[in-house]
Each structure stands twice: as structure tokens, then as C-alpha cells.
Amino acid sequence: MDIAVALTATPALAFRPGRVLVTVNLVAAFLSTGAAVLALFDPGVLGAPAVDSWLALYAQAYAARSIPLGLAVGAVLLVGGLRARPAVLVTLTVAGLAQVGDLAIGAAQGIPGMMAGSAIGAVAHLASVAVLARRR
């Protein structure tokens, strides 16, 4: 028996695309939410060259959006999993579009870290939506 057959024949070790999608999206939401919490305490972690009142205001606005959205992604995926398909599609689409907005802001302000993190989140969420939308 080769290793591929052994891994897929063992339920605990079987590759499950649904679990991968859930895990990737939970990690992306956790990282975005964590960055927002950190920015509340230290706006400098956002990568701007200087911390001023505008950056502090941005950090607060980012947290006001990112924390509830990250919690919503986590709740939908952890409670309903992929069985709650309509809720998952809507939640991940909204989260992905918010990341696209963050990417645009990061690009306009020249903040590479923000651009990278937002791009990863946007791809994770929106690619998952594309995959799930094709499933029947």
C-alpha cells in the first residue's frame, strides 16, 4: 500500500478541502483582527513612517471594522462550518472586499506591510468564495 492510499484511507489523516478552506480563512481573520487589536495599543505597528493623531484615528477606525468582521468570520466558520454555505459566502465576500479596501489604502499610502497582509487576506477570502460558489 503506498503512502497516498494509506493517508486517504485513514479518516483522521485524509485530506479534506473543506477543512483547509475553514482553516485558511480562520487564520486570515485571526491575523487581521490581531493586527487591529495591536494597532489600538500601538498605531506604529501599521507601518506608517510616523505616528500622529491621524494614524491613531485610522487605527481606531480599522479596529472598529476589523474586530467585529473577524469575529463574524470566526463565528460563522466555527459554528456552522461549510454547512452554513450562504452565510459563509456572504461573510467571506464582505471580509474579502474589506481586505481589498485595506489593500487600496495601503497602496495609496505606500505601506508595504499593510498591502501584503491585506492582499493575503483578500486572496484567502475571495478565492474561498470562488471555490465554494462552484460547489454544489
C-alpha positions as CSV (number, residue, x, y, z in Angstrom):
1,M,0.0,0.0,0.0
2,D,1.5,3.3,-1.0
3,I,1.6,6.3,1.3
4,A,-1.1,8.3,-0.6
5,V,-3.6,5.4,-0.3
6,A,-2.8,5.0,3.3
7,L,-3.3,8.7,4.1
8,T,-6.6,8.9,2.3
9,A,-7.8,5.6,3.7
10,T,-7.3,6.8,7.2
11,P,-10.2,9.2,8.1
12,A,-8.2,11.2,10.7
13,L,-5.4,11.8,8.1
14,A,-7.5,12.2,5.0
15,F,-7.1,15.5,3.1
16,R,-10.3,17.4,3.3
17,P,-10.5,20.6,1.2
18,G,-13.3,21.9,3.4
19,R,-11.1,21.8,6.5
20,V,-8.3,23.6,4.5
21,L,-10.7,26.4,3.5
22,V,-12.0,26.8,7.0
23,T,-8.5,26.9,8.5
24,V,-7.1,29.3,5.9
25,N,-10.0,31.7,6.5
26,L,-9.8,31.5,10.2
27,V,-6.1,32.2,10.2
28,A,-6.6,35.2,7.8
29,A,-9.4,36.6,10.0
30,F,-7.4,36.0,13.2
31,L,-4.4,37.8,11.7
32,S,-6.4,40.8,10.6
33,T,-8.3,41.0,13.9
34,G,-5.0,40.6,15.8
35,A,-3.4,43.4,13.8
36,A,-6.3,45.7,14.6
37,V,-6.1,45.0,18.3
38,L,-2.3,45.6,18.2
39,A,-2.8,48.9,16.3
40,L,-5.2,50.1,19.0
41,F,-2.4,49.9,21.5
42,D,0.5,50.9,19.2
43,P,-0.6,52.5,15.9
44,G,3.0,52.3,14.8
45,V,2.6,48.6,14.0
46,L,0.6,49.6,10.9
47,G,3.9,50.5,9.3
48,A,3.5,54.2,8.8
49,P,6.6,56.3,9.0
50,A,5.3,58.4,11.9
51,V,2.6,58.1,14.5
52,D,0.3,61.1,14.7
53,S,-3.3,61.8,15.6
54,W,-4.5,60.8,12.2
55,L,-2.8,57.4,12.4
56,A,-4.3,56.8,15.8
57,L,-7.7,57.7,14.4
58,Y,-7.2,55.3,11.5
59,A,-6.1,52.5,13.9
60,Q,-9.4,53.1,15.8
61,A,-11.5,53.0,12.7
62,Y,-9.6,49.9,11.4
63,A,-10.3,48.2,14.7
64,A,-14.0,49.2,14.7
65,R,-14.4,47.4,11.4
66,S,-11.8,44.6,11.6
67,I,-12.6,43.2,15.0
68,P,-16.3,42.6,14.5
69,L,-15.8,41.3,11.0
70,G,-13.1,38.9,12.1
71,L,-15.3,37.7,14.9
72,A,-18.1,37.2,12.4
73,V,-15.9,35.2,10.1
74,G,-14.8,33.1,13.1
75,A,-18.3,32.6,14.4
76,V,-19.8,31.6,11.0
77,L,-16.9,29.1,10.3
78,L,-16.7,27.6,13.8
79,V,-20.4,27.3,14.5
80,G,-21.8,26.5,11.1
81,G,-18.8,25.3,9.2
82,L,-19.2,25.0,5.4
83,R,-22.7,23.6,6.0
84,A,-23.9,27.2,6.6
85,R,-22.9,27.9,2.9
86,P,-25.0,31.0,2.3
87,A,-23.7,32.6,5.5
88,V,-20.2,31.6,4.7
89,L,-20.4,33.0,1.2
90,V,-21.7,36.4,2.3
91,T,-19.4,36.7,5.3
92,L,-16.2,35.8,3.3
93,T,-17.2,38.1,0.4
94,V,-17.7,41.0,2.8
95,A,-14.4,40.2,4.6
96,G,-12.6,39.8,1.2
97,L,-13.9,43.1,-0.1
98,A,-12.8,44.8,3.2
99,Q,-9.3,43.5,2.6
100,V,-9.4,44.8,-0.9
101,G,-10.2,48.2,0.5
102,D,-7.4,47.9,3.0
103,L,-5.0,46.9,0.2
104,A,-6.0,50.0,-1.8
105,I,-5.4,52.2,1.3
106,G,-2.1,50.6,1.9
107,A,-1.1,51.1,-1.7
108,A,-2.2,54.8,-1.7
109,Q,-0.3,55.4,1.5
110,G,2.8,53.4,0.5
111,I,2.6,51.0,3.4
112,P,4.0,47.7,2.2
113,G,3.1,45.6,5.3
114,M,-0.5,46.7,5.0
115,M,-0.5,45.9,1.3
116,A,0.9,42.4,1.9
117,G,-1.4,41.5,4.8
118,S,-4.5,42.8,3.0
119,A,-3.6,41.0,-0.2
120,I,-3.2,37.7,1.6
121,G,-6.5,38.2,3.4
122,A,-8.3,39.2,0.2
123,V,-7.0,36.2,-1.8
124,A,-7.8,33.8,1.0
125,H,-11.4,35.0,1.4
126,L,-12.3,35.7,-2.2
127,A,-10.6,32.6,-3.6
128,S,-12.5,30.5,-1.0
129,V,-15.7,32.2,-2.1
130,A,-14.9,31.3,-5.7
131,V,-14.3,27.6,-4.8
132,L,-17.4,27.4,-2.6
133,A,-19.6,29.1,-5.2
134,R,-18.7,26.4,-7.7
135,R,-19.5,23.5,-5.3
136,R,-23.0,22.0,-5.5
